[in-house]
Structures are given as structure tokens and as C-alpha cells.
Amino acid sequence: MGCDLNGDGNKDVSCEPGSIDKNGKGQAIVAISNGIYTLKMDGDGNMFLYGIQDFRNVTGSKNGKGSLIWVPSDPNKICFGPIIKNGDGSGEIRVGSIKELNTARGL
């Protein structure tokens, strides 16, 4: 299972545990649930991950100008980010907020 998010268009999807592949200029907003995810991110577009508090079961690599942003379910509780073993490029790997996620959605 998982999600293939390649291309230049923007995507707002829900993804079952498995592989998340994102490549291209498009922005991806991805709702995930508890489970194991393998992430491969490349290209200029940003990716937002949200839906859980502990993202440590998301592992993989990120390359390119796009930023990987995880948004915890409850900003008042401790959260853990994904485990990115190979990070290259100018894009950030960081925590974000619900407000930032909604802005990316145009809300």
C-alpha cells in the first residue's frame, strides 16, 4: 500500500501504511495513521504529514528544495518527528502548525 505522489500538481490525500513516494514541484498534504511508512521525497515541492502525534515510524530520505513538514495532532503535547536517514538539498525538515497546514490548503 502507500501513496505515489509524483508530479507537479498539488495533492491532498490520505495514505495507508506503506511507501510514500513524492517527486516533483507539486505540494503534497498527506494524512497518515499509526503504522509503518517508508518515505522517499525528492524535488522542489513541499510535503506536509499530519494525523498522528509520533512520526518516528516514518523513515526514509529527503532530497531537493522541498521541505518535509510534520504537523502533530495536538500542539500542546510532546511530538516526535520522522527519522530521515539521508537528507540532502536546501529544503527543511521540521515541525509545523495546523495554521501553516491550513494556509497551504488555501484556508
Residue pairs with C-beta under 8 A, 6 or more apart in sequence:
1 16
1 17
1 18
1 19
2 15
2 16
2 17
2 18
2 19
2 20
2 21
2 37
2 38
3 13
3 15
3 16
3 18
3 19
3 20
3 21
3 30
4 21
5 11
5 13
5 20
5 21
5 22
5 23
5 26
5 28
5 30
5 47
6 21
6 22
6 23
6 24
7 23
7 24
7 26
8 24
8 25
8 26
8 45
9 26
10 26
10 27
10 28
10 29
10 45
11 26
11 27
11 28
11 29
11 30
12 28
12 29
12 105
13 28
13 29
13 30
13 31
14 30
14 31
14 32
14 51
15 30
15 31
15 32
15 37
16 33
16 35
17 32
17 33
17 35
17 36
17 37
18 35
18 36
18 37
18 38
19 37
19 38
19 39
19 40
20 30
20 32
20 37
20 38
20 39
20 40
20 41
20 58
20 60
21 40
21 41
22 28
22 39
22 40
22 41
22 42
22 43
22 45
22 47
22 66
23 40
23 41
23 42
23 43
24 43
24 44
24 45
25 43
25 44
25 45
26 45
27 45
27 46
27 47
27 48
27 104
28 45
28 46
28 47
28 48
29 47
29 48
29 50
29 101
29 104
29 105
30 47
30 48
30 49
30 50
31 50
31 51
32 49
32 50
32 51
32 52
32 58
33 51
33 52
34 52
34 57
35 57
36 57
37 57
37 58
37 59
37 60
38 59
38 60
39 58
39 59
39 60
39 61
39 62
39 68
39 82
39 84
40 60
40 61
41 47
41 60
41 61
41 62
41 63
41 64
41 66
41 68
42 62
42 63
42 64
42 66
43 64
43 65
43 66
44 64
44 65
44 66
45 66
46 66
46 67
46 68
46 69
46 91
46 104
47 66
47 67
47 68
47 69
48 69
48 70
48 71
48 96
48 100
48 101
48 104
49 55
49 58
49 68
49 69
49 70
49 71
49 82
50 70
50 71
50 72
50 73
50 101
51 73
52 72
52 73
53 72
53 73
53 74
53 77
53 78
53 79
53 80
54 79
54 80
55 70
55 72
55 79
55 80
55 81
55 82
56 80
56 81
56 82
56 83
58 70
58 82
58 83
59 82
59 83
59 84
59 85
60 82
60 83
60 84
60 85
61 84
61 85
61 86
61 87
62 68
62 84
62 86
62 87
62 88
62 89
62 91
62 93
63 86
63 87
63 88
63 89
64 88
64 89
64 91
65 89
65 90
65 91
66 89
66 91
67 91
67 92
67 93
67 94
68 82
68 84
68 91
68 92
68 93
68 94
69 92
69 94
69 95
69 96
69 100
69 101
70 79
70 81
70 82
70 94
70 95
70 96
71 95
71 96
71 97
71 98
71 100
71 101
72 79
72 95
75 97
75 98
79 95
81 93
81 94
81 95
82 93
84 93
87 93
